[in-house]
Amino acid sequence: MEAEQEQPNTAAFPYILIDDDQWLIVCESAPDLQLAVEPDFLYDIVAGFDACARPLKLHAQRDMVVAEVVGPPQPGELRSHAESYFALWTHEAAPEFSGEAQTYVSSVAILAKTAKTRRKKAKQ
């Protein structure tokens, strides 16, 4: 999974979204984003990152959800969200961060798709 070459402020897939219950959602494409997040429920998403670990802001545009990059890469914040998700919702440890944001986003996306999830959120 390699980040697409985009304009500097254009978000690159995959996106990693975190909802208000610390659930992690991977969106590989614009259609995935539309399926994962409804315009009326944007407030449920508390954090989002693109393939470069840059923070995203989601907003509705003509009944579609779109993402825009709103800052420089934040791999530490992404790592914190990913570690919470894997500890609370899966039976897997979060991927190790090697210092390269794109590699980390890719490893989180891959593991999130294959990790066995818990039926109930673990206690914090």
C-alpha positions as CSV (number, residue, x, y, z in Angstrom):
1,M,0.0,0.0,0.0
2,E,1.8,3.1,-1.2
3,A,0.6,6.6,-0.7
4,E,-0.6,8.2,-3.9
5,Q,1.5,11.1,-5.2
6,E,-0.8,14.1,-4.6
7,Q,-0.7,17.9,-4.4
8,P,0.9,19.0,-1.0
9,N,-2.5,19.9,0.6
10,T,-4.4,17.0,-1.0
11,A,-5.1,14.1,1.3
12,A,-3.6,10.8,0.1
13,F,-5.2,7.4,0.7
14,P,-5.4,5.4,2.8
15,Y,-7.2,7.4,5.5
16,I,-7.2,6.4,9.1
17,L,-10.3,7.7,10.9
18,I,-11.0,7.4,14.7
19,D,-14.5,7.7,16.0
20,D,-15.7,8.9,19.4
21,D,-15.6,5.4,20.8
22,Q,-11.9,4.9,19.8
23,W,-12.8,2.6,16.8
24,L,-10.4,2.9,13.9
25,I,-11.7,3.0,10.4
26,V,-9.5,2.5,7.3
27,C,-10.7,4.1,4.0
28,E,-8.7,3.1,0.9
29,S,-10.7,5.3,-1.5
30,A,-13.3,8.0,-1.8
31,P,-16.1,5.4,-2.1
32,D,-14.8,3.8,1.1
33,L,-15.0,7.2,2.8
34,Q,-18.6,7.6,1.7
35,L,-19.5,4.2,3.0
36,A,-17.8,4.7,6.3
37,V,-19.0,8.2,7.2
38,E,-22.4,9.8,6.6
39,P,-22.5,13.6,6.2
40,D,-25.0,13.8,9.2
41,F,-22.6,11.9,11.4
42,L,-19.3,13.8,10.8
43,Y,-19.2,14.7,14.5
44,D,-18.6,11.1,15.4
45,I,-15.1,11.2,13.8
46,V,-12.7,12.7,16.4
47,A,-9.5,12.4,14.4
48,G,-8.4,11.5,10.9
49,F,-5.0,11.1,9.2
50,D,-4.0,10.5,5.6
51,A,-1.3,8.2,4.2
52,C,1.4,10.7,5.3
53,A,0.0,10.9,8.9
54,R,-1.2,14.5,8.2
55,P,-4.4,15.4,10.2
56,L,-7.6,15.6,8.3
57,K,-10.7,17.6,8.6
58,L,-13.9,16.0,7.2
59,H,-16.8,18.0,6.0
60,A,-19.9,17.6,3.9
61,Q,-19.9,18.9,0.4
62,R,-23.0,18.3,-1.8
63,D,-24.1,15.3,0.3
64,M,-20.6,13.8,0.1
65,V,-17.9,13.6,2.7
66,V,-14.6,15.1,1.7
67,A,-11.3,15.3,3.6
68,E,-8.8,18.1,3.6
69,V,-5.3,18.2,5.1
70,V,-5.2,20.7,8.0
71,G,-1.6,20.4,9.2
72,P,1.8,18.8,9.1
73,P,2.3,15.1,9.8
74,Q,1.4,14.1,13.3
75,P,2.7,10.5,13.6
76,G,2.8,10.7,17.4
77,E,-0.9,11.5,17.6
78,L,-1.8,8.8,15.1
79,R,0.3,6.3,17.1
80,S,-1.5,7.2,20.3
81,H,-4.9,6.6,18.6
82,A,-3.8,3.4,17.0
83,E,-2.4,2.0,20.3
84,S,-5.7,2.8,22.0
85,Y,-7.7,1.1,19.3
86,F,-5.6,-2.0,19.2
87,A,-5.6,-2.3,23.0
88,L,-9.3,-1.6,23.5
89,W,-10.9,-3.2,20.4
90,T,-8.6,-6.0,19.2
91,H,-6.5,-8.9,20.4
92,E,-3.4,-7.5,18.6
93,A,-0.7,-5.1,19.6
94,A,-0.4,-2.0,17.6
95,P,2.3,-2.0,14.9
96,E,5.7,-0.7,16.0
97,F,6.6,2.8,14.8
98,S,9.9,2.8,12.9
99,G,10.1,6.5,12.4
100,E,8.6,6.6,8.9
101,A,5.0,8.0,8.8
102,Q,3.9,6.4,5.6
103,T,5.2,3.0,6.5
104,Y,3.4,3.3,9.9
105,V,0.1,4.3,8.3
106,S,0.3,1.4,5.9
107,S,1.1,-1.1,8.7
108,V,-1.8,0.2,10.8
109,A,-4.2,0.0,7.8
110,I,-3.1,-3.6,7.1
111,L,-3.3,-4.8,10.7
112,A,-6.7,-3.0,11.3
113,K,-8.2,-5.0,8.4
114,T,-6.9,-8.4,9.6
115,A,-7.0,-8.1,13.4
116,K,-9.5,-10.1,15.3
117,T,-11.8,-7.6,17.1
118,R,-13.3,-7.9,20.5
119,R,-17.1,-8.1,20.9
120,K,-16.9,-5.5,23.7
121,K,-14.5,-2.6,24.2
122,A,-11.9,-3.5,26.8
123,K,-11.8,-1.5,30.0
124,Q,-9.3,1.3,30.0
